[in-house]
Amino acid sequence: MSKVSQLVTFSLHQCQNFSILLLASWPTLALPRMSPHLRNGRLLLFVALIFILVNAEVPQPAVEESICLDDALLAEPRPTPGQSIFFHETSSYDVKNKRLNILKLTARQACAIESAALHNPNFQVFVLFADPKYRATPNGQYSSSQQPLFDAILSYSNVHLRRLNLWRYAAGTPMEEWLREGNLFRSRYVVSHISDFLRFFTLFRYGGLYLDLDVVVLQKMEDVPPNYTGAESDQMLTAGIMNLAATGLGHEIAEFCLRDFQQNFNGSIWAYNGPGVITRVAQQLCGTDYIALMQDDRKGCMGLKVYGRGAFCPVHSRQWRDLFEPEKLEETMARTKYSYVVHVWNKQSKKVPIKVGSSSAYAKLAEQNCPRAYHAAGEYF
């Protein structure tokens, strides 16, 4: 509750208590000598004031709604190997986050989740909230202001919210001992690097499709053959859209990625442990350092498909503003026409507001591909 609301609440409570005291002592109060008409008028005014104060509504603090958030390893349904979509939310590891038991999604994150569920109804979509502590209670909370966003994504029967305890998730695997060494938690970019770790580990555990929370899915991906990623730039592959099979080559690639993550981990460079990992692994598989030579050469890359930038990152990170500027609408929509996914570069764009109903490319893509989250966002998306 704001300080102003607290002050108003306090004042009303004080006035109500005072009015009750006056009512109780009314028979003993001596009114000054005055004409009967004036005395009766003041009496009526006094009674009216008492009535208003007693019946005044006191502002109440916003109620935080509870939502069942079950453990990712225990809850049903469980991920179908190779046929599930995964998102990770790791902001609870941010030292600035003081309310660790509060679930939070932005409208744009909800859009990513809805667009994946909408276009892939036969895949289960799992949103895994990383939890730095293992709590006995299965309930998380979210602010009542966020309820429309959670209602929007949970209106899809294939969307499931889960909590994920990192220690339990990695227990009994080759990465458990490395985690205990603590290098990951001393990272300069701990939230991002935990997310990087989890995407490779989840694909190692289950296979399937991993997506960042700053994307919009534009078309069905259920029938795309597994084991693929795409170019993010001329020098780097994307770690924000990756698909690996649960067995065979896909599982081997996930294992290669985890080994590279462990051996080459660098907590002082933001992109080194995400895009850097899948790029280095692909370079080994493809036998070349050149992204252009990896593309459209599944055989040359030992079965890994590397899509061109248009598939997942049609708008370059340096051109992210094109998604927000109305004058770039037609050009940007043309660039994304045949894309599977659009990466919207949250690191650069998160502070740029989009008014719902505006004519930017991002607004149009959201309205078409995540309509419920878009309209649940309020005035700004």
DRENDO-1510 file (C-alpha; in Angstrom, 1 decimal, always signed):
<recs>
REC; n; res; u; v; w
REC; 1; MET; +0.0; +0.0; +0.0 .
REC; 2; SER; +1.3; +3.5; -0.8 .
REC; 3; LYS; +2.2; +6.0; +1.9 .
REC; 4; VAL; -0.8; +8.1; +0.8 .
REC; 5; SER; -3.2; +5.1; +1.1 .
REC; 6; GLN; -1.8; +4.3; +4.5 .
REC; 7; LEU; -2.3; +7.8; +5.7 .
REC; 8; VAL; -5.9; +7.9; +4.4 .
REC; 9; THR; -6.6; +4.5; +6.0 .
REC; 10; PHE; -5.2; +5.7; +9.3 .
REC; 11; SER; -7.2; +8.9; +9.2 .
REC; 12; LEU; -10.5; +7.1; +8.5 .
REC; 13; HIS; -9.9; +4.7; +11.3 .
REC; 14; GLN; -9.1; +7.5; +13.7 .
REC; 15; CYS; -12.3; +9.4; +12.6 .
REC; 16; GLN; -14.4; +6.3; +12.9 .
REC; 17; ASN; -13.1; +5.6; +16.4 .
REC; 18; PHE; -13.7; +9.2; +17.4 .
REC; 19; SER; -17.2; +9.2; +16.0 .
REC; 20; ILE; -18.0; +6.1; +18.1 .
REC; 21; LEU; -16.7; +7.9; +21.2 .
REC; 22; LEU; -18.9; +10.9; +20.4 .
REC; 23; LEU; -22.0; +8.8; +20.0 .
REC; 24; ALA; -21.4; +7.1; +23.3 .
REC; 25; SER; -20.9; +10.4; +25.1 .
REC; 26; TRP; -23.7; +12.3; +23.3 .
REC; 27; PRO; -26.2; +12.3; +26.2 .
REC; 28; THR; -23.6; +14.0; +28.4 .
REC; 29; LEU; -22.6; +16.7; +26.0 .
REC; 30; ALA; -24.0; +20.2; +26.8 .
REC; 31; LEU; -24.9; +22.2; +23.7 .
REC; 32; PRO; -24.7; +26.0; +24.1 .
REC; 33; ARG; -27.8; +27.9; +24.5 .
REC; 34; MET; -29.3; +28.6; +21.1 .
REC; 35; SER; -32.6; +28.8; +19.3 .
REC; 36; PRO; -34.4; +25.4; +18.8 .
REC; 37; HIS; -34.1; +25.7; +15.0 .
REC; 38; LEU; -30.4; +26.3; +15.0 .
REC; 39; ARG; -29.8; +23.6; +17.6 .
REC; 40; ASN; -31.8; +21.1; +15.6 .
REC; 41; GLY; -30.0; +22.0; +12.4 .
REC; 42; ARG; -26.6; +21.5; +14.0 .
REC; 43; LEU; -27.8; +18.2; +15.6 .
REC; 44; LEU; -28.8; +16.9; +12.2 .
REC; 45; LEU; -25.5; +17.9; +10.7 .
REC; 46; PHE; -23.6; +16.2; +13.5 .
REC; 47; VAL; -25.6; +13.0; +13.1 .
REC; 48; ALA; -25.0; +13.1; +9.3 .
REC; 49; LEU; -21.3; +13.5; +9.9 .
REC; 50; ILE; -21.2; +10.6; +12.3 .
REC; 51; PHE; -23.1; +8.4; +9.8 .
REC; 52; ILE; -20.7; +9.2; +7.0 .
REC; 53; LEU; -17.6; +8.5; +9.1 .
REC; 54; VAL; -18.9; +5.2; +10.5 .
REC; 55; ASN; -19.9; +3.9; +7.1 .
REC; 56; ALA; -16.8; +5.2; +5.2 .
REC; 57; GLU; -15.0; +2.5; +3.2 .
REC; 58; VAL; -11.4; +2.1; +4.3 .
REC; 59; PRO; -8.9; +1.4; +1.5 .
REC; 60; GLN; -7.7; -2.2; +1.6 .
REC; 61; PRO; -4.3; -3.4; +0.5 .
REC; 62; ALA; -4.1; -5.3; -2.8 .
REC; 63; VAL; -4.7; -9.0; -2.3 .
REC; 64; GLU; -2.1; -11.4; -3.6 .
REC; 65; GLU; -3.6; -14.4; -5.3 .
REC; 66; SER; -2.1; -17.9; -4.7 .
REC; 67; ILE; -1.5; -20.3; -7.5 .
REC; 68; CYS; -0.4; -23.9; -7.3 .
REC; 69; LEU; +3.1; -24.2; -8.5 .
REC; 70; ASP; +4.3; -27.8; -8.3 .
REC; 71; ASP; +7.8; -29.2; -8.5 .
REC; 72; ALA; +8.9; -29.8; -12.1 .
REC; 73; LEU; +10.2; -33.3; -11.3 .
REC; 74; LEU; +7.1; -34.5; -9.5 .
REC; 75; ALA; +4.0; -32.9; -11.1 .
REC; 76; GLU; +1.9; -34.4; -13.8 .
REC; 77; PRO; +1.8; -34.1; -16.7 .
REC; 78; ARG; +5.5; -34.6; -17.1 .
REC; 79; PRO; +7.4; -33.5; -20.2 .
REC; 80; THR; +7.0; -35.8; -23.2 .
REC; 81; PRO; +10.7; -36.5; -24.3 .
REC; 82; GLY; +11.4; -34.6; -27.5 .
REC; 83; GLN; +7.9; -33.2; -27.7 .
REC; 84; SER; +7.7; -30.4; -25.2 .
REC; 85; ILE; +8.5; -26.7; -25.2 .
REC; 86; PHE; +10.4; -25.1; -22.4 .
REC; 87; PHE; +10.8; -21.6; -21.0 .
REC; 88; HIS; +12.8; -20.6; -17.9 .
REC; 89; GLU; +12.3; -17.7; -15.6 .
REC; 90; THR; +15.4; -17.1; -13.3 .
REC; 91; SER; +14.9; -13.6; -11.9 .
REC; 92; SER; +14.5; -15.0; -8.4 .
REC; 93; TYR; +18.3; -15.3; -8.4 .
REC; 94; ASP; +18.6; -11.6; -8.8 .
REC; 95; VAL; +20.0; -10.1; -5.6 .
REC; 96; LYS; +17.7; -7.1; -6.1 .
REC; 97; ASN; +14.6; -9.3; -5.9 .
REC; 98; LYS; +13.5; -9.2; -2.3 .
REC; 99; ARG; +10.3; -11.2; -2.7 .
REC; 100; LEU; +11.4; -14.6; -3.7 .
REC; 101; ASN; +8.0; -16.2; -3.3 .
REC; 102; ILE; +6.2; -13.9; -5.8 .
REC; 103; LEU; +5.7; -15.1; -9.3 .
REC; 104; LYS; +6.1; -12.5; -12.0 .
REC; 105; LEU; +5.7; -12.4; -15.7 .
REC; 106; THR; +5.7; -9.4; -18.0 .
REC; 107; ALA; +3.1; -9.1; -20.7 .
REC; 108; ARG; +5.8; -9.7; -23.3 .
REC; 109; GLN; +6.9; -12.9; -21.5 .
REC; 110; ALA; +3.3; -14.0; -21.4 .
REC; 111; CYS; +3.1; -13.3; -25.1 .
REC; 112; ALA; +6.0; -15.6; -25.8 .
REC; 113; ILE; +4.4; -18.4; -23.8 .
REC; 114; GLU; +1.0; -17.9; -25.4 .
REC; 115; SER; +2.3; -17.8; -28.9 .
REC; 116; ALA; +4.1; -21.1; -28.4 .
REC; 117; ALA; +1.0; -22.8; -27.0 .
REC; 118; LEU; -1.3; -21.3; -29.7 .
REC; 119; HIS; +0.8; -22.5; -32.6 .
REC; 120; ASN; +1.8; -25.9; -31.1 .
REC; 121; PRO; -1.4; -27.4; -29.5 .
REC; 122; ASN; +0.0; -30.9; -29.6 .
REC; 123; PHE; +3.1; -30.0; -27.6 .
REC; 124; GLN; +3.1; -29.3; -23.8 .
REC; 125; VAL; +4.5; -26.0; -22.9 .
REC; 126; PHE; +6.4; -25.8; -19.5 .
REC; 127; VAL; +7.3; -22.6; -17.8 .
REC; 128; LEU; +9.9; -23.4; -15.2 .
REC; 129; PHE; +10.4; -20.9; -12.4 .
REC; 130; ALA; +13.8; -21.4; -10.9 .
REC; 131; ASP; +13.6; -21.4; -7.1 .
REC; 132; PRO; +16.8; -20.7; -5.1 .
REC; 133; LYS; +15.3; -22.4; -2.1 .
REC; 134; TYR; +13.4; -25.7; -1.9 .
REC; 135; ARG; +10.1; -24.9; -0.1 .
REC; 136; ALA; +7.7; -27.4; +1.3 .
REC; 137; THR; +4.8; -25.4; +0.2 .
REC; 138; PRO; +3.7; -25.8; -3.4 .
REC; 139; ASN; +2.0; -22.4; -3.5 .
REC; 140; GLY; +3.6; -19.4; -5.2 .
REC; 141; GLN; +1.9; -16.0; -5.2 .
REC; 142; TYR; +1.4; -13.4; -7.8 .
REC; 143; SER; +0.1; -9.9; -7.5 .
REC; 144; SER; -3.5; -9.3; -8.3 .
REC; 145; SER; -2.4; -6.9; -11.0 .
REC; 146; GLN; -0.8; -9.8; -12.8 .
REC; 147; GLN; -3.8; -12.0; -12.7 .
REC; 148; PRO; -5.1; -11.2; -16.2 .
REC; 149; LEU; -1.7; -12.3; -17.6 .
REC; 150; PHE; -1.7; -15.6; -15.8 .
REC; 151; ASP; -5.3; -16.1; -16.7 .
REC; 152; ALA; -4.4; -15.5; -20.4 .
REC; 153; ILE; -1.7; -18.1; -20.6 .
REC; 154; LEU; -3.4; -20.7; -18.3 .
REC; 155; SER; -6.5; -20.5; -20.6 .
REC; 156; TYR; -4.4; -22.9; -22.8 .
REC; 157; SER; -4.7; -26.4; -21.6 .
REC; 158; ASN; -1.2; -27.2; -22.8 .
REC; 159; VAL; +0.5; -24.6; -20.6 .
REC; 160; HIS; +2.0; -25.7; -17.3 .
REC; 161; LEU; +3.7; -23.6; -14.6 .
REC; 162; ARG; +6.3; -25.4; -12.5 .
REC; 163; ARG; +8.9; -24.5; -9.9 .
REC; 164; LEU; +12.4; -25.8; -10.4 .
REC; 165; ASN; +14.9; -26.2; -7.6 .
REC; 166; LEU; +18.4; -26.2; -9.2 .
REC; 167; TRP; +19.9; -28.7; -6.7 .
REC; 168; ARG; +17.2; -31.2; -7.0 .
REC; 169; TYR; +17.1; -30.8; -10.8 .
REC; 170; ALA; +20.8; -31.6; -11.2 .
REC; 171; ALA; +21.0; -34.2; -8.4 .
REC; 172; GLY; +22.5; -37.5; -9.6 .
REC; 173; THR; +23.8; -36.0; -12.9 .
REC; 174; PRO; +27.4; -35.2; -13.9 .
REC; 175; MET; +26.7; -31.5; -13.4 .
REC; 176; GLU; +25.8; -31.8; -9.7 .
REC; 177; GLU; +29.4; -31.7; -8.5 .
REC; 178; TRP; +30.3; -28.8; -10.8 .
REC; 179; LEU; +27.3; -26.8; -9.4 .
REC; 180; ARG; +28.6; -27.3; -5.9 .
REC; 181; GLU; +31.9; -25.7; -6.8 .
REC; 182; GLY; +29.9; -22.4; -6.9 .
REC; 183; ASN; +31.4; -20.8; -10.0 .
REC; 184; LEU; +27.9; -20.3; -11.5 .
REC; 185; PHE; +26.6; -18.4; -8.5 .
REC; 186; ARG; +29.7; -16.1; -8.4 .
REC; 187; SER; +29.0; -15.0; -12.0 .
REC; 188; ARG; +28.8; -11.3; -12.8 .
REC; 189; TYR; +25.6; -12.1; -14.7 .
REC; 190; VAL; +24.1; -14.8; -12.5 .
REC; 191; VAL; +20.5; -14.5; -13.7 .
REC; 192; SER; +21.5; -14.9; -17.3 .
REC; 193; HIS; +24.1; -17.6; -16.7 .
REC; 194; ILE; +21.7; -19.7; -14.6 .
REC; 195; SER; +19.3; -19.4; -17.5 .
REC; 196; ASP; +22.1; -20.5; -19.9 .
REC; 197; PHE; +22.9; -23.5; -17.8 .
REC; 198; LEU; +19.2; -24.5; -17.4 .
REC; 199; ARG; +18.5; -24.4; -21.2 .
REC; 200; PHE; +21.2; -26.9; -22.0 .
REC; 201; PHE; +20.5; -29.0; -18.9 .
REC; 202; THR; +16.7; -29.2; -19.7 .
REC; 203; LEU; +17.5; -30.3; -23.2 .
REC; 204; PHE; +19.9; -32.9; -21.9 .
REC; 205; ARG; +17.2; -34.2; -19.5 .
REC; 206; TYR; +14.1; -34.1; -21.8 .
REC; 207; GLY; +15.0; -33.0; -25.3 .
REC; 208; GLY; +12.5; -30.8; -27.0 .
REC; 209; LEU; +12.4; -27.1; -27.9 .
REC; 210; TYR; +13.8; -24.4; -25.7 .
REC; 211; LEU; +12.7; -20.8; -26.3 .
REC; 212; ASP; +13.7; -17.6; -24.7 .
REC; 213; LEU; +11.0; -15.5; -23.0 .
REC; 214; ASP; +11.6; -12.6; -25.4 .
REC; 215; VAL; +10.3; -14.2; -28.6 .
REC; 216; VAL; +7.1; -14.4; -30.5 .
REC; 217; VAL; +6.3; -17.7; -32.2 .
REC; 218; LEU; +4.7; -17.1; -35.6 .
REC; 219; GLN; +3.9; -20.6; -36.9 .
REC; 220; LYS; +3.7; -24.3; -36.0 .
REC; 221; MET; +7.0; -25.9; -35.1 .
REC; 222; GLU; +5.7; -29.4; -34.1 .
REC; 223; ASP; +6.6; -30.9; -37.5 .
REC; 224; VAL; +10.1; -29.4; -37.9 .
REC; 225; PRO; +12.7; -32.2; -37.7 .
REC; 226; PRO; +14.6; -32.1; -34.4 .
REC; 227; ASN; +18.2; -31.1; -33.8 .
REC; 228; TYR; +18.4; -27.5; -35.0 .
REC; 229; THR; +19.3; -24.0; -34.1 .
REC; 230; GLY; +19.8; -20.9; -36.1 .
REC; 231; ALA; +22.1; -18.0; -36.9 .
REC; 232; GLU; +21.9; -15.0; -34.7 .
REC; 233; SER; +24.5; -13.0; -36.6 .
REC; 234; ASP; +27.4; -13.7; -39.0 .
REC; 235; GLN; +29.6; -14.7; -36.0 .
REC; 236; MET; +27.2; -16.4; -33.6 .
REC; 237; LEU; +24.4; -19.0; -33.4 .
REC; 238; THR; +21.3; -18.4; -31.2 .
REC; 239; ALA; +20.9; -20.1; -27.8 .
REC; 240; GLY; +17.4; -18.6; -27.5 .
REC; 241; ILE; +15.8; -21.1; -30.0 .
REC; 242; MET; +17.2; -24.6; -29.9 .
REC; 243; ASN; +15.7; -28.0; -30.5 .
REC; 244; LEU; +17.4; -31.3; -29.6 .
REC; 245; ALA; +16.0; -34.8; -29.7 .
REC; 246; ALA; +15.8; -36.7; -26.4 .
REC; 247; THR; +17.9; -39.6; -27.7 .
REC; 248; GLY; +20.6; -40.3; -30.2 .
REC; 249; LEU; +22.3; -37.3; -31.8 .
REC; 250; GLY; +20.2; -34.7; -29.9 .
REC; 251; HIS; +21.1; -36.1; -26.5 .
REC; 252; GLU; +24.8; -36.2; -27.6 .
REC; 253; ILE; +24.7; -32.6; -28.6 .
REC; 254; ALA; +23.1; -31.6; -25.3 .
REC; 255; GLU; +25.9; -33.5; -23.5 .
REC; 256; PHE; +28.5; -31.7; -25.6 .
REC; 257; CYS; +27.0; -28.4; -24.7 .
REC; 258; LEU; +27.0; -29.1; -21.0 .
REC; 259; ARG; +30.6; -30.2; -21.2 .
REC; 260; ASP; +31.6; -27.0; -23.0 .
REC; 261; PHE; +29.6; -25.0; -20.5 .
REC; 262; GLN; +31.5; -26.6; -17.6 .
REC; 263; GLN; +35.0; -26.5; -19.1 .
REC; 264; ASN; +34.8; -23.0; -20.6 .
REC; 265; PHE; +32.5; -21.2; -18.2 .
REC; 266; ASN; +33.3; -17.5; -17.9 .
REC; 267; GLY; +31.2; -15.5; -15.4 .
REC; 268; SER; +32.5; -12.1; -16.6 .
REC; 269; ILE; +31.2; -12.3; -20.2 .
REC; 270; TRP; +27.5; -12.1; -20.8 .
REC; 271; ALA; +27.1; -14.1; -24.0 .
REC; 272; TYR; +30.0; -16.5; -23.5 .
REC; 273; ASN; +28.0; -19.3; -21.9 .
REC; 274; GLY; +24.8; -19.2; -24.0 .
REC; 275; PRO; +25.3; -18.4; -27.7 .
REC; 276; GLY; +29.0; -19.0; -27.2 .
REC; 277; VAL; +28.4; -22.6; -26.1 .
REC; 278; ILE; +26.2; -23.7; -29.0 .
REC; 279; THR; +28.4; -21.8; -31.5 .
REC; 280; ARG; +31.6; -23.6; -30.3 .
REC; 281; VAL; +29.8; -27.0; -30.3 .
REC; 282; ALA; +28.5; -26.4; -33.8 .
REC; 283; GLN; +31.9; -25.4; -35.0 .
REC; 284; GLN; +33.2; -28.7; -33.9 .
REC; 285; LEU; +30.3; -30.7; -35.4 .
REC; 286; CYS; +30.4; -28.8; -38.7 .
REC; 287; GLY; +34.2; -28.6; -39.0 .
REC; 288; THR; +34.2; -24.9; -39.7 .
REC; 289; ASP; +34.2; -21.6; -37.8 .
REC; 290; TYR; +32.1; -19.9; -40.5 .
REC; 291; ILE; +28.4; -19.6; -39.7 .
REC; 292; ALA; +27.5; -19.2; -43.4 .
REC; 293; LEU; +29.0; -22.6; -44.2 .
REC; 294; MET; +27.1; -24.3; -41.5 .
REC; 295; GLN; +23.7; -23.2; -42.8 .
REC; 296; ASP; +21.6; -25.6; -44.8 .
REC; 297; ASP; +24.3; -28.3; -44.5 .
REC; 298; ARG; +22.8; -30.8; -42.0 .
REC; 299; LYS; +24.9; -33.6; -43.4 .
REC; 300; GLY; +28.1; -31.6; -43.1 .
REC; 301; CYS; +27.2; -30.8; -39.4 .
REC; 302; MET; +26.8; -34.4; -38.4 .
REC; 303; GLY; +23.0; -34.0; -38.4 .
REC; 304; LEU; +22.6; -30.6; -36.7 .
REC; 305; LYS; +20.5; -28.2; -38.8 .
REC; 306; VAL; +21.6; -24.6; -38.7 .
REC; 307; TYR; +19.0; -22.3; -40.1 .
REC; 308; GLY; +19.7; -18.9; -41.6 .
REC; 309; ARG; +19.0; -15.7; -39.6 .
REC; 310; GLY; +15.6; -15.3; -41.2 .
REC; 311; ALA; +14.2; -18.4; -39.4 .
REC; 312; PHE; +14.5; -17.1; -35.8 .
REC; 313; CYS; +16.2; -13.8; -35.8 .
REC; 314; PRO; +15.0; -11.9; -38.9 .
REC; 315; VAL; +15.5; -8.6; -37.1 .
REC; 316; HIS; +19.1; -8.2; -36.1 .
REC; 317; SER; +19.9; -7.2; -32.5 .
REC; 318; ARG; +21.4; -3.9; -33.8 .
REC; 319; GLN; +18.1; -3.2; -35.6 .
REC; 320; TRP; +15.8; -4.0; -32.7 .
REC; 321; ARG; +14.2; -0.6; -32.9 .
REC; 322; ASP; +12.6; -1.6; -36.2 .
REC; 323; LEU; +10.1; -3.7; -34.2 .
REC; 324; PHE; +8.9; -0.6; -32.2 .
REC; 325; GLU; +8.9; +2.2; -34.8 .
REC; 326; PRO; +5.6; +2.5; -36.8 .
REC; 327; GLU; +7.4; +3.9; -39.8 .
REC; 328; LYS; +9.2; +0.5; -40.1 .
REC; 329; LEU; +6.0; -1.6; -39.9 .
REC; 330; GLU; +5.7; -2.7; -43.5 .
REC; 331; GLU; +9.4; -3.4; -43.9 .
REC; 332; THR; +9.7; -5.4; -40.7 .
REC; 333; MET; +6.5; -7.4; -41.3 .
REC; 334; ALA; +7.9; -8.3; -44.7 .
REC; 335; ARG; +11.2; -9.5; -43.1 .
REC; 336; THR; +9.3; -11.8; -40.6 .
REC; 337; LYS; +6.8; -13.2; -43.2 .
REC; 338; TYR; +8.4; -16.6; -43.4 .
REC; 339; SER; +10.0; -16.8; -40.0 .
REC; 340; TYR; +9.2; -19.4; -37.4 .
REC; 341; VAL; +10.1; -17.1; -34.5 .
REC; 342; VAL; +11.0; -13.5; -34.0 .
REC; 343; HIS; +13.5; -12.6; -31.3 .
REC; 344; VAL; +12.7; -9.2; -29.9 .
REC; 345; TRP; +15.9; -8.6; -27.9 .
REC; 346; ASN; +14.6; -7.8; -24.4 .
REC; 347; LYS; +18.0; -6.8; -23.1 .
REC; 348; GLN; +17.9; -3.7; -25.3 .
REC; 349; SER; +14.2; -3.2; -25.7 .
REC; 350; LYS; +12.6; -3.9; -22.4 .
REC; 351; LYS; +12.2; -0.2; -21.4 .
REC; 352; VAL; +10.6; +0.9; -24.6 .
REC; 353; PRO; +6.8; +1.0; -24.1 .
REC; 354; ILE; +4.3; -0.2; -26.7 .
REC; 355; LYS; +0.8; +1.3; -26.5 .
REC; 356; VAL; -1.8; -1.4; -27.1 .
REC; 357; GLY; -3.4; -0.8; -30.5 .
REC; 358; SER; -0.3; +1.0; -31.9 .
REC; 359; SER; +1.0; +0.3; -35.4 .
REC; 360; SER; +4.5; -1.0; -34.6 .
REC; 361; ALA; +5.5; -4.4; -35.9 .
REC; 362; TYR; +5.9; -5.9; -32.4 .
REC; 363; ALA; +2.3; -4.8; -31.6 .
REC; 364; LYS; +0.9; -6.3; -34.7 .
REC; 365; LEU; +2.8; -9.6; -34.2 .
REC; 366; ALA; +1.6; -9.8; -30.6 .
REC; 367; GLU; -2.0; -9.0; -31.6 .
REC; 368; GLN; -1.9; -11.8; -34.1 .
REC; 369; ASN; +0.1; -14.5; -32.2 .
REC; 370; CYS; -0.6; -13.9; -28.5 .
REC; 371; PRO; -4.0; -12.0; -28.6 .
REC; 372; ARG; -5.0; -12.9; -25.0 .
REC; 373; ALA; -1.8; -11.8; -23.4 .
REC; 374; TYR; -1.7; -8.7; -25.6 .
REC; 375; HIS; -5.2; -7.6; -24.6 .
REC; 376; ALA; -4.6; -8.5; -20.9 .
REC; 377; ALA; -1.6; -6.2; -20.8 .
REC; 378; GLY; -3.7; -3.1; -20.1 .
REC; 379; GLU; -2.8; +0.2; -21.7 .
REC; 380; TYR; +0.8; -0.7; -22.5 .
REC; 381; PHE; +2.3; -4.0; -23.7 .
</recs>
